[in-house]
Amino acid sequence: MARILIADDRDSMRAALKALLGSQRNWEVCGEAQDATEAFNKATELLPDLIVMDFKMHHSDGLSAAGKILQVTPSVPIIMFTLYKTDELEAAAKSIGVRCVIGKEDGVPTLMRAIEAQLRSN
């Protein structure tokens, strides 16, 4: 069973992702975080198999959280799922070890394929 942590500041997005990811065979949502600090704490406490993280969150951003998480658990794949996807964000994210950046406008099927690919390769 693959354990996935969701980090997004919007309750509605976390709930939608939790329902979607939890409905997949062999996947379970092991935790949720609403900001970068909580994402770091949950990631180091729960040691998920994969993290889906938003870029824009209260008090900080997903890049800061991802950088801190990857310093402690470098093998955990992080997928950034954001409304703010740009070439610059993607380059910055990849430079710190984020596996891929998916624009929310690219849709859930793209996110699901990315999660599947990362879980297979990890």
N, C-alpha and C positions, 0 to 999 in steps of 0.2 A: 504494500500500500504506500503510494507516494504521498508525503505530507507537505502541504503547501501553506505558506503564510501569505496573507493579503495585507498590504499597507496602502491605505487610501484615506484621505481626510473626510470623504463624503460617506455618511452612513448608508445612503441608498446604493452607492457603487459597491461598497463592501458587501452589502446584503445580496446584491445581484450576482456578484462574482462568487460569493460563498455558495449560493444556490446552484449556479452553473457548474462550478468546479466540483462541488460535492456530489453532483448527479453523475459524474463520470466514473466509470468502473476503475477501480484501483487508485483513485485519488481521494484524498480527504483534506479538508481545510483544518489545519491544526491550530491556527490562531489568526487574530486580526489586530491591526494596529492603525491608529488614526493620525499619528504624526511620526516624525523621524526618530525621536527619542524612544517612543514606544516600539517602533519597528526594530531598532537596535536591541532593545531589552528583550523583546519576544524572540528575535532571531537567535540571540545567544543563549536564551533559556530553553527554547523549544527545539533548536537545531533542525529546522525543516529541510526537506529535500530540494525545495525551490521556493523562491520569493517572487511574488508579483507586486510591484511597487509603483505608485504614482510619482510623478516628478514634483508637482506643486502640492505641498502639505503645510499645515499650520506650523509656524515657528521655525521652519527649516525646509529643506527640500530633499527629494529622493536621492539626489547625487551625494549629498553629505552623508545621509544614512547608509547608502550603498557602500561608500568608501569605508566607513567605520565597520560595517558588517563584514566586508571582504578582508579587512585587516585581521579579524578574529577567526572568520570561517571562510577562507579563500575558495574552497571548492563548491560552495553553495551557489547554484546559478540564480542570478537575479534578472528578471525581465521587467523593464520599465514600461508601464502601460499608461500613456499620458495624452492629454489634449494638446500638449505643447511640443510635439515632436518637430525638431528642426535638424538640419545637418549638423549644426554646431552642438546641439544637445547630444545627438547620437555619437559624435566624435568624443565629446567629453565623457560620456557614460562608458563607452568602450575602452577609453584610456584608463579608467579605474577598475575595469573588470566586469562591468555589466554586460551580460551576454547579448542582449538585443533590446532595442527600443521599438515599441509598437505604438502607433498612434491610435487613440480611441476611435478616430474616424475610419481607421482601417478595419475595424469591427472585431467582434468576438471570434469568428472563425480563424482569423489571422493569429489572434492571441492563443487560441487552443492549439493550433499547429505548432506555434513556437514553444509552448509548454511541452507538448509531446516530444518535440525534437530535443529539447534540453534534458528531459527526463531520460530519454533513450541514450543520449551521449554521455551522461554523467555517471 
